[in-house]
């Protein structure tokens, strides 16, 4: 008879999917890269406007002009960066971009000539957008397909935590309100790009073969690799992918709504307390950290991704309608309504992003992720560059009518995405019939 003392020990409980994900060395390496980079970015975003206007002495109009031109340069940088990743590799391209961004950001500390400031702004912004493309390509090359979407959700949460930490550090430095403090912050921001090179070197470039790849993802990859007569890596001729890119760009304007339109609407057209501007951003950051991983559950291929994207876009549309209701209310009611709008916007953000990631990778050929991510990121860059001007001229001045029109735009893009994704998937039908 076996006694309790001699009974074999119970096997350890299996690790949860999230624990396994966090223990993956590739995910940890990318998380370390993002953490260092995000702290530097959050710090720079917090102090940059004050340094440009007060430290360097440029007018708001001049800073706005420089950043607009820089935004256009950012649009042009994504596609060549993606092609460079396919020709060499994402890690090499990222290394060059980090060196470029470190130099451009660091030189902001002494940019006492407006032409020099304009050139630095263009280099820094183009480097940032190219960096986004190269990182997206790195994810394709380093993360196994089976964990990629959940890993990206986790990494996005890590990125938000890092930006929040950098912003908190920037707020402390702002209390000193001196040129020395601003220059120190710029130096730390530039150094973060260099420090991030340490974990970057340890990230492998070839993803491990997945245990199982979704049928739709397989046929999407095969479509590009095996269709007779198809030229390699021609994303600008891939109409379904371009259509998905355009619709994603429209919905990605939600970031401009959060960072530009909602604050301006709050300050100029509602009676909500001015301090609510900060609380809206804090609410967004906290919810993204808490919900982004959960939003990826059940997304195993383009059909589920398209539905998540549609749900997210409709939530963003609802947020616009809620924001419109904040006008002509008491301060407490207006603040509560805008907070509700920020919550809806964030729920739409995490859902649409979860779908967007899967679509951008699964509808692209495995051998040309760089070129296709370059196109996809170009659509995002365009929304970030043109969004502020469009929202401040076509939405805010028209009040409720402007917000309703914007909601209709988001809803239209969200509803158009699923049939567009099916259009892309149908291109694999000849391969099925011939197989």
ABEGO torsion letter per residue (X at the ends): XBBAAABBBBBBBBBBAAAAAAABAAAAAAAAAAAAAAAAAAAAAAAAAAAAAAAAGBBAAAAAAAAAAAAAAAAAAAAAAAAAAAABBAAAAAAAAAAAAAAAAAAAAABABAAAAAAAAAAAAAAAAAAAAAAAAAAAAABBAAAAAAAAAAAAAAAAAAAAAAAAAAAAAAAAGBAAAAAAAAAAAAAAAAAAAAAAAABBABBBBBABBBAAAAAAAAAAAABBGBBBGBAAABAAAAAAAAAAAAAAAAAAAAAAAAAAAAAAABABBAAAAAAAAAAAAAAAAAAAAAAABGBABAAAAAAAAAAAAAAAAAAAAAAAAABGBBAAAAAAAAAAAAAAAAAAAAAAAAAAAAAAAAABBAAAAAAAAAAAAAAAAAAAAAAAAAAAAAAAAAEAAAAAAAAAAAAAAAAAAAAAAAAAAAAAAAAAAAX
